[in-house]
Amino acid sequence: MTQEVIVTTQNSEGKVHIAPMGIHVHPEFFIILPFRPSQTLENILSTQAAVINYSDDVRIFAGCLTGRKDWDLHPAQRIQGQVLQNALAHTEV
């Protein structure tokens, strides 16, 4: 089953990219499904890290598609990454 989430990634210089994304959840791993080419994919390949943010705030999904880039974030705890401030939950991968 595909879950729709917000994925936050960073490039090697620390610039954050926020994108709505479909993921598949398996008992032992996640499959993140970025399109090719995409900034999300480039960032994951470069840094080997991402944050999966679970949110029910449709403004974030719509805002990402219409160009809004200024969502409140805070540092991830286990990886070099950023978490959406108002996420219901998140997973650092």
Secondary structure, DSSP 8 states (H G I E B T S, - for coil): -EEEEEEEEE-TT--EEEEEEEEEE-SS-EEE---SS-HHHHHHHHHS--EEEE---HHHHHHHHHT-----EEE-SSSS-EEETT-SEEEE-
